[in-house]
């Protein structure tokens, strides 16, 4: 793993963590009634976890079986989770 690869991996992980905190904050504010929240948002929050993690596991397994390096495997696992979190942040920010 090169230093640039490590920096890219860390930057992507930092983006995921920031987006995750934003989604958690927006959802908590919605639960508290401080922000408008669509009907069924709490159930959606729970129901999306399993499929997102299954996609991450599948992507990591595929990368591992293809002979990927640890950073490639980790990056592959982050892709589906990052997409879901980013979509949630955009949807909840409207």
Beta strands, then each sheet from edge to edge (+ up, - down):
end
